[in-house]
Amino acid sequence: MPAYLVSGDRVRTAAGIVGDAIEITDGRVVRVGRRTELARPGLTEVAYPDSTIVPGLGDAHFLSGSPAQALAS
């Protein structure tokens, strides 16, 4: 699996704002810091300008059915 450098305006973790980029290798965040420090040949960069990156925050939202279906049963 390729390695990616994902950059934005800032990276926010539990420790606060810790840079503006993350490196992802094999689907895992392996480094967090400044884009200028993390960038290297071989990394595919994906830029999200005007954004805050929050590593580890997943979308747990899902719908198992519509409210109408629940009321009908």
BELFEN-V122132 format. One record per residue. N is the residue number from 1. RES is the residue in one small letter. OMEGA is omega in whole degrees, -180 to 180 (NA if undefined). NEAR is the number of other C-alpha atoms within 10 Angstrom. D_CENTER is the distance of its C-alpha to the mean C-alpha in whole Angstrom. Layout:
# BELFEN-V122132
N|RES|OMEGA|NEAR|D_CENTER  N|RES|OMEGA|NEAR|D_CENTER
This chain:
# BELFEN-V122132
1|m|-178|7|17  2|p|176|10|16  3|a|-178|17|13  4|y|169|19|11  5|l|-179|22|10  6|v|-176|23|7  7|s|178|27|9  8|g|176|18|10  9|d|-178|16|12  10|r|171|23|11  11|v|180|22|9  12|r|176|17|10  13|t|176|15|11  14|a|179|8|14  15|a|-178|6|16  16|g|178|9|15  17|i|-171|14|14  18|v|179|15|14  19|g|180|20|13  20|d|-179|21|11  21|a|174|30|9  22|i|173|28|8  23|e|179|22|10  24|i|178|20|9  25|t|-179|15|12  26|d|177|10|14  27|g|-179|11|11  28|r|174|12|10  29|v|-178|16|9  30|v|178|11|12  31|r|178|13|12  32|v|179|22|11  33|g|179|17|13  34|r|179|16|15  35|r|-178|20|14  36|t|179|10|18  37|e|-176|10|18  38|l|-176|17|15  39|a|177|18|16  40|r|179|11|19  41|p|179|5|21  42|g|177|10|19  43|l|173|16|16  44|t|-178|15|15  45|e|175|17|13  46|v|-176|12|11  47|a|175|13|11  48|y|-179|14|10  49|p|178|10|13  50|d|-178|10|14  51|s|172|13|10  52|t|179|16|9  53|i|179|21|5  54|v|-178|14|6  55|p|178|16|5  56|g|179|9|7  57|l|-180|8|7  58|g|178|7|9  59|d|-180|6|11  60|a|-178|5|14  61|h|173|5|16  62|f|177|6|19  63|l|-180|6|22  64|s|180|7|25  65|g|-178|8|28  66|s|176|8|29  67|p|179|9|31  68|a|179|8|34  69|q|180|9|34  70|a|179|9|34  71|l|-178|7|37  72|a|-176|6|39  73|s|NA|5|39
